Amino acid sequence: MLPLFLSFCLFLTAFGLGGHGLSTLGRRSPGRPATPRVLRGLTALSAALTTLLYAGALAIVGMVWLDAHDGGTDSAPARPCRVGTAWQETGIARHYATYLPPRYVCETADGSTFTTGDVPARYDFVLAASALTTAALAVAARRKSDRRDRTVLTTADIGRFTR
Protein backbone atom coordinates (compact mmCIF):
# COMPACT_ATOMS: atom_id res chain seq x y z
CA MET A 1 0.00 0.00 0.00
CA LEU A 2 2.94 2.34 0.60
CA PRO A 3 3.81 2.64 -3.12
CA LEU A 4 0.24 3.67 -3.93
CA PHE A 5 0.15 6.22 -1.11
CA LEU A 6 3.48 7.67 -2.20
CA SER A 7 2.38 7.87 -5.83
CA PHE A 8 -0.80 9.71 -4.80
CA CYS A 9 1.25 12.22 -2.79
CA LEU A 10 3.68 12.64 -5.68
CA PHE A 11 0.81 13.23 -8.14
CA LEU A 12 -0.44 16.06 -5.92
CA THR A 13 3.08 17.48 -5.63
CA ALA A 14 3.53 17.36 -9.40
CA PHE A 15 0.37 19.36 -9.99
CA GLY A 16 1.53 21.93 -7.43
CA LEU A 17 4.92 22.21 -9.12
CA GLY A 18 3.28 22.53 -12.52
CA GLY A 19 1.02 25.32 -11.30
CA HIS A 20 3.96 27.10 -9.73
CA GLY A 21 5.97 26.78 -12.96
CA LEU A 22 3.17 28.11 -15.12
CA SER A 23 2.47 31.03 -12.80
CA THR A 24 6.18 31.87 -12.68
CA LEU A 25 6.38 31.84 -16.47
CA GLY A 26 3.27 34.01 -16.76
CA ARG A 27 4.43 36.67 -14.31
CA ARG A 28 5.76 39.97 -15.64
CA SER A 29 8.38 41.97 -13.76
CA PRO A 30 8.95 45.38 -15.36
CA GLY A 31 12.52 46.60 -15.09
CA ARG A 32 13.95 43.18 -14.24
CA PRO A 33 15.48 40.69 -16.70
CA ALA A 34 13.22 37.80 -17.57
CA THR A 35 15.92 35.11 -17.81
CA PRO A 36 16.07 34.04 -14.12
CA ARG A 37 12.29 33.98 -13.89
CA VAL A 38 11.96 31.90 -17.05
CA LEU A 39 14.62 29.48 -15.83
CA ARG A 40 12.86 29.11 -12.48
CA GLY A 41 9.55 28.45 -14.24
CA LEU A 42 11.11 25.86 -16.54
CA THR A 43 12.79 24.24 -13.53
CA ALA A 44 9.44 23.89 -11.78
CA LEU A 45 7.81 22.43 -14.90
CA SER A 46 10.67 19.99 -15.37
CA ALA A 47 10.44 18.98 -11.71
CA ALA A 48 6.70 18.42 -12.20
CA LEU A 49 7.39 16.14 -15.17
CA THR A 50 10.03 14.19 -13.22
CA THR A 51 7.66 13.83 -10.27
CA LEU A 52 4.84 12.63 -12.54
CA LEU A 53 7.12 10.05 -14.16
CA TYR A 54 8.26 8.70 -10.80
CA ALA A 55 4.70 8.71 -9.43
CA GLY A 56 3.53 6.74 -12.46
CA ALA A 57 6.24 4.13 -11.93
CA LEU A 58 5.37 3.87 -8.22
CA ALA A 59 1.68 3.47 -9.12
CA ILE A 60 2.58 0.54 -11.39
CA VAL A 61 4.69 -1.04 -8.64
CA GLY A 62 1.83 -0.49 -6.17
CA MET A 63 -0.67 -2.22 -8.44
CA VAL A 64 1.71 -5.16 -8.87
CA TRP A 65 2.17 -5.27 -5.09
CA LEU A 66 -1.62 -5.41 -4.64
CA ASP A 67 -1.83 -8.23 -7.17
CA ALA A 68 0.92 -10.16 -5.37
CA HIS A 69 -0.69 -9.76 -1.94
CA ASP A 70 -4.21 -10.54 -3.09
CA GLY A 71 -4.42 -13.86 -1.23
CA GLY A 72 -6.92 -16.60 -1.79
CA THR A 73 -6.69 -19.39 -4.32
CA ASP A 74 -3.99 -19.16 -6.95
CA SER A 75 -1.91 -16.85 -4.77
CA ALA A 76 1.21 -18.99 -4.28
CA PRO A 77 3.61 -18.29 -5.83
CA ALA A 78 2.71 -14.66 -6.32
CA ARG A 79 1.12 -14.02 -9.71
CA PRO A 80 3.53 -11.22 -10.75
CA CYS A 81 6.49 -13.57 -10.17
CA ARG A 82 5.24 -16.15 -12.66
CA VAL A 83 7.43 -14.78 -15.42
CA GLY A 84 9.52 -17.18 -17.50
CA THR A 85 10.56 -20.54 -16.11
CA ALA A 86 12.86 -19.56 -13.22
CA TRP A 87 10.09 -19.77 -10.67
CA GLN A 88 9.08 -23.26 -11.80
CA GLU A 89 12.59 -24.68 -11.46
CA THR A 90 13.53 -23.39 -8.00
CA GLY A 91 10.42 -21.76 -6.57
CA ILE A 92 9.90 -18.25 -5.26
CA ALA A 93 11.43 -17.57 -1.84
CA ARG A 94 10.23 -13.96 -1.49
CA HIS A 95 9.11 -10.94 -3.45
CA TYR A 96 9.36 -7.22 -2.68
CA ALA A 97 9.13 -3.72 -4.13
CA THR A 98 12.12 -1.44 -4.64
CA TYR A 99 11.69 2.30 -4.84
CA LEU A 100 14.90 3.34 -6.57
CA PRO A 101 14.66 2.16 -9.29
CA PRO A 102 10.92 1.46 -9.08
CA ARG A 103 10.64 -2.30 -9.60
CA TYR A 104 8.92 -5.37 -8.27
CA VAL A 105 11.58 -8.00 -7.59
CA CYS A 106 11.13 -11.74 -7.14
CA GLU A 107 13.80 -13.85 -5.44
CA THR A 108 14.10 -17.55 -6.12
CA ALA A 109 15.07 -20.17 -3.55
CA ASP A 110 18.66 -20.31 -4.87
CA GLY A 111 19.13 -16.56 -4.23
CA SER A 112 18.88 -15.23 -7.79
CA THR A 113 16.52 -12.34 -8.43
CA PHE A 114 14.52 -11.14 -11.41
CA THR A 115 12.12 -8.28 -12.01
CA THR A 116 8.58 -8.72 -13.17
CA GLY A 117 9.02 -6.33 -16.10
CA ASP A 118 5.92 -4.30 -15.32
CA VAL A 119 7.99 -1.10 -15.22
CA PRO A 120 10.04 -1.13 -18.44
CA ALA A 121 13.82 -0.70 -18.17
CA ARG A 122 13.76 2.23 -20.63
CA TYR A 123 11.63 4.08 -18.07
CA ASP A 124 14.74 4.48 -15.91
CA PHE A 125 16.54 6.30 -18.72
CA VAL A 126 13.67 8.73 -19.25
CA LEU A 127 13.35 9.33 -15.50
CA ALA A 128 17.11 9.92 -15.12
CA ALA A 129 17.21 12.28 -18.11
CA SER A 130 14.29 14.26 -16.72
CA ALA A 131 15.93 14.48 -13.28
CA LEU A 132 19.24 15.63 -14.77
CA THR A 133 17.44 18.25 -16.87
CA THR A 134 15.70 19.53 -13.74
CA ALA A 135 19.01 19.72 -11.89
CA ALA A 136 20.72 21.53 -14.77
CA LEU A 137 17.90 24.06 -15.01
CA ALA A 138 17.99 24.62 -11.25
CA VAL A 139 21.75 25.27 -11.32
CA ALA A 140 21.39 27.62 -14.29
CA ALA A 141 18.56 29.54 -12.62
CA ARG A 142 20.56 29.86 -9.40
CA ARG A 143 23.68 31.06 -11.19
CA LYS A 144 21.77 33.55 -13.32
CA SER A 145 19.92 34.86 -10.27
CA ASP A 146 23.14 35.14 -8.22
CA ARG A 147 24.97 36.92 -11.02
CA ARG A 148 22.15 39.43 -11.39
CA ASP A 149 21.95 40.01 -7.62
CA ARG A 150 25.71 40.53 -7.32
CA THR A 151 25.72 42.95 -10.23
CA VAL A 152 22.81 44.95 -8.85
CA LEU A 153 24.28 45.06 -5.35
CA THR A 154 27.76 46.07 -6.42
CA THR A 155 26.62 48.85 -8.76
CA ALA A 156 24.10 50.18 -6.24
CA ASP A 157 26.54 50.10 -3.36
CA ILE A 158 29.55 51.61 -5.14
CA GLY A 159 28.32 55.18 -4.70
CA ARG A 160 27.45 54.62 -1.05
CA PHE A 161 30.76 53.05 -0.08
CA THR A 162 33.05 55.40 -2.04
CA ARG A 163 31.88 58.59 -0.32
C-alpha positions as CSV (number, residue, x, y, z in Angstrom):
1,M,0.0,0.0,0.0
2,L,2.9,2.3,0.6
3,P,3.8,2.6,-3.1
4,L,0.2,3.7,-3.9
5,F,0.1,6.2,-1.1
6,L,3.5,7.7,-2.2
7,S,2.4,7.9,-5.8
8,F,-0.8,9.7,-4.8
9,C,1.3,12.2,-2.8
10,L,3.7,12.6,-5.7
11,F,0.8,13.2,-8.1
12,L,-0.4,16.1,-5.9
13,T,3.1,17.5,-5.6
14,A,3.5,17.4,-9.4
15,F,0.4,19.4,-10.0
16,G,1.5,21.9,-7.4
17,L,4.9,22.2,-9.1
18,G,3.3,22.5,-12.5
19,G,1.0,25.3,-11.3
20,H,4.0,27.1,-9.7
21,G,6.0,26.8,-13.0
22,L,3.2,28.1,-15.1
23,S,2.5,31.0,-12.8
24,T,6.2,31.9,-12.7
25,L,6.4,31.8,-16.5
26,G,3.3,34.0,-16.8
27,R,4.4,36.7,-14.3
28,R,5.8,40.0,-15.6
29,S,8.4,42.0,-13.8
30,P,9.0,45.4,-15.4
31,G,12.5,46.6,-15.1
32,R,13.9,43.2,-14.2
33,P,15.5,40.7,-16.7
34,A,13.2,37.8,-17.6
35,T,15.9,35.1,-17.8
36,P,16.1,34.0,-14.1
37,R,12.3,34.0,-13.9
38,V,12.0,31.9,-17.1
39,L,14.6,29.5,-15.8
40,R,12.9,29.1,-12.5
41,G,9.6,28.5,-14.2
42,L,11.1,25.9,-16.5
43,T,12.8,24.2,-13.5
44,A,9.4,23.9,-11.8
45,L,7.8,22.4,-14.9
46,S,10.7,20.0,-15.4
47,A,10.4,19.0,-11.7
48,A,6.7,18.4,-12.2
49,L,7.4,16.1,-15.2
50,T,10.0,14.2,-13.2
51,T,7.7,13.8,-10.3
52,L,4.8,12.6,-12.5
53,L,7.1,10.0,-14.2
54,Y,8.3,8.7,-10.8
55,A,4.7,8.7,-9.4
56,G,3.5,6.7,-12.5
57,A,6.2,4.1,-11.9
58,L,5.4,3.9,-8.2
59,A,1.7,3.5,-9.1
60,I,2.6,0.5,-11.4
61,V,4.7,-1.0,-8.6
62,G,1.8,-0.5,-6.2
63,M,-0.7,-2.2,-8.4
64,V,1.7,-5.2,-8.9
65,W,2.2,-5.3,-5.1
66,L,-1.6,-5.4,-4.6
67,D,-1.8,-8.2,-7.2
68,A,0.9,-10.2,-5.4
69,H,-0.7,-9.8,-1.9
70,D,-4.2,-10.5,-3.1
71,G,-4.4,-13.9,-1.2
72,G,-6.9,-16.6,-1.8
73,T,-6.7,-19.4,-4.3
74,D,-4.0,-19.2,-7.0
75,S,-1.9,-16.9,-4.8
76,A,1.2,-19.0,-4.3
77,P,3.6,-18.3,-5.8
78,A,2.7,-14.7,-6.3
79,R,1.1,-14.0,-9.7
80,P,3.5,-11.2,-10.7
81,C,6.5,-13.6,-10.2
82,R,5.2,-16.1,-12.7
83,V,7.4,-14.8,-15.4
84,G,9.5,-17.2,-17.5
85,T,10.6,-20.5,-16.1
86,A,12.9,-19.6,-13.2
87,W,10.1,-19.8,-10.7
88,Q,9.1,-23.3,-11.8
89,E,12.6,-24.7,-11.5
90,T,13.5,-23.4,-8.0
91,G,10.4,-21.8,-6.6
92,I,9.9,-18.3,-5.3
93,A,11.4,-17.6,-1.8
94,R,10.2,-14.0,-1.5
95,H,9.1,-10.9,-3.5
96,Y,9.4,-7.2,-2.7
97,A,9.1,-3.7,-4.1
98,T,12.1,-1.4,-4.6
99,Y,11.7,2.3,-4.8
100,L,14.9,3.3,-6.6
101,P,14.7,2.2,-9.3
102,P,10.9,1.5,-9.1
103,R,10.6,-2.3,-9.6
104,Y,8.9,-5.4,-8.3
105,V,11.6,-8.0,-7.6
106,C,11.1,-11.7,-7.1
107,E,13.8,-13.8,-5.4
108,T,14.1,-17.6,-6.1
109,A,15.1,-20.2,-3.6
110,D,18.7,-20.3,-4.9
111,G,19.1,-16.6,-4.2
112,S,18.9,-15.2,-7.8
113,T,16.5,-12.3,-8.4
114,F,14.5,-11.1,-11.4
115,T,12.1,-8.3,-12.0
116,T,8.6,-8.7,-13.2
117,G,9.0,-6.3,-16.1
118,D,5.9,-4.3,-15.3
119,V,8.0,-1.1,-15.2
120,P,10.0,-1.1,-18.4
121,A,13.8,-0.7,-18.2
122,R,13.8,2.2,-20.6
123,Y,11.6,4.1,-18.1
124,D,14.7,4.5,-15.9
125,F,16.5,6.3,-18.7
126,V,13.7,8.7,-19.2
127,L,13.4,9.3,-15.5
128,A,17.1,9.9,-15.1
129,A,17.2,12.3,-18.1
130,S,14.3,14.3,-16.7
131,A,15.9,14.5,-13.3
132,L,19.2,15.6,-14.8
133,T,17.4,18.2,-16.9
134,T,15.7,19.5,-13.7
135,A,19.0,19.7,-11.9
136,A,20.7,21.5,-14.8
137,L,17.9,24.1,-15.0
138,A,18.0,24.6,-11.2
139,V,21.7,25.3,-11.3
140,A,21.4,27.6,-14.3
141,A,18.6,29.5,-12.6
142,R,20.6,29.9,-9.4
143,R,23.7,31.1,-11.2
144,K,21.8,33.6,-13.3
145,S,19.9,34.9,-10.3
146,D,23.1,35.1,-8.2
147,R,25.0,36.9,-11.0
148,R,22.1,39.4,-11.4
149,D,22.0,40.0,-7.6
150,R,25.7,40.5,-7.3
151,T,25.7,42.9,-10.2
152,V,22.8,44.9,-8.9
153,L,24.3,45.1,-5.3
154,T,27.8,46.1,-6.4
155,T,26.6,48.9,-8.8
156,A,24.1,50.2,-6.2
157,D,26.5,50.1,-3.4
158,I,29.6,51.6,-5.1
159,G,28.3,55.2,-4.7
160,R,27.4,54.6,-1.1
161,F,30.8,53.0,-0.1
162,T,33.1,55.4,-2.0
163,R,31.9,58.6,-0.3
